[in-house]
Amino acid sequence: MALTELIDRAHRLRRQEEELHERLAHTVAELEQVKHELDNALHDDGRAVSTLSEEEFQRLLGELDDARSIAVSVVYATPTTQKVEEIQLSTGACIEDAIMVSGILQHFPEIDLARYKVGIHGAVKPLSHVLRVGDRVEIYRPVTKA
């Protein structure tokens, strides 16, 4: 691989890392909000999230997740390999969220979401497209001339 390609790849991976850190910070803040809402909901019972055991808290989160999660798949193929990742996401997640959560970018570092098109079941969509249960997120390689 040429030096310029390696530098471009390093910059792209750094941007992806920064995006993941931002998403993580958002997720942590969202989890804190859920804890606060749980505290308020449990207050009527005279209990607070801080008094729940870790097991009780995880069970409550699981119940929330079950009610607000969707199953989707993320697919990418090269001429010799195909990767399909089945994942669970929160309702309201978008294509970009699915790609980041799937880990597919780690398996195929050549994927550049700024250049590659993405879609659902063969229809090109923006990265911000909100997913539904059963969607198949596809990452399309650029067409090259033979």
N, C-alpha and C positions, 0 to 999 in steps of 0.2 A: 504494500500500500504506500502511495506517495506521501511525503511529509505534509503537504497541504491537505490531503484527505484525512490524515490522522489528526491534524489540528482542527479541521472542521468537525470531525467526529467528537473530539474532546470538548469543543465548544457546545455542540448539540447535547452531549451527555450532561454537561454542567448545567445547561438550561433546564433539562429534564429533572435533574437533581433539585434545582431550586424550586421548580414547580411542585415536586413531591413534598418538599419541606413546607411550602406554603399550604398545600392541601392538608398536610399533617397538622399544622398549626390550626387550620380551620376546623378540622375534625376534633381536635382536643377542646377547642372552644365550644363546639357543638355538644360534645359529651358533657362538659361542665354545665351547659344550659339544660341538658336532659336531667342531670343530677339535681339541679335546682327545681325543675318542674316535678320530678319525682318527690323531692322533699315536700313541696307544696301539696301534692296529691296524697302523700302518706301522712301529712300533718293531721288530717281528720281522724286517722287511726291512732294518733298519739305516737307515731314512729317517725323517724327521719332516715334518710339515706345513710347518714353517718353512723346510724345504729344498726344498719343491716350487715349481715355477714357478707363476705365476698361472694359466696355461693348464692345467697338470696339476691344480691345486686345483679350478678351475671344472669340469673334466671329472669329477673325483670327486664334486663336489656334484651335477652333472647326473645322474650315475648313481644317486645317492641319491634325488634328486628324482623321477626316472623311476619308481623302485620304490615311492615313497611319495606319488604325486600322483594327483589325480582331476580329471576335466573336468566342469564344471557350467556352467549358464547362469543369468544373473540377468535378470529381465524386469520392466519397469514400463511401464504405459501410461496415457496421459491420453486424453480424448475425441478428440484430434487427432494424437497421437504415440505411437509404441511404440518402446522401446529394448530391445534384447537384447544382452547382453554375454556372450561365451563366455570363460571363465577356467579357469585351472589352480590348484588348491589342494592343500595337503598333506593327506594322509589324516588324518581326525580333525577337519577344519575344520567349523565350524558355519555356519548361515544368516547370522548377523551377520558372520562373517569374509568370506563371499562377497560380501555387499552392500558392505562396506568396500573390498574389493579391486577390485570391479567398476568403481568410480568413478561409479556411477549417482547417488550423492547429490550429486555436483558438477553433474551435468546437470539434476537435479530437486531444487533446494534446499528445495522445499516438503515433501519427504518427512520425516516425523517418526516415527522408529521407535518412539517411546514411544506413539504413537497409531495408526499404521498397522499392520494385520495383515500377516503374511507366511505363506507356505506353500510346499509342494512339490506340483507337479502338481495344483493345485486344493484340496489339503487343508491347512487352517490348522495351522501348527506354531509352536512358540516359537523365538525368535532363537537359542537354544542348541541347537537340533536338529542333530545330526551328519549331515553330507551323505554321499551315496554317488555313485559314478560315474554320470553322466548325469542327475542331479537337475536339475530346472528350478525355481529359486528365484523365487517370484513375490511382488511387493510389491503389496498391495491398497489402493487409495484408499478413504477413508471413503465410505460411501453418503450421498449428499445428496438431499434432497427436491426434486423439480422444481417 
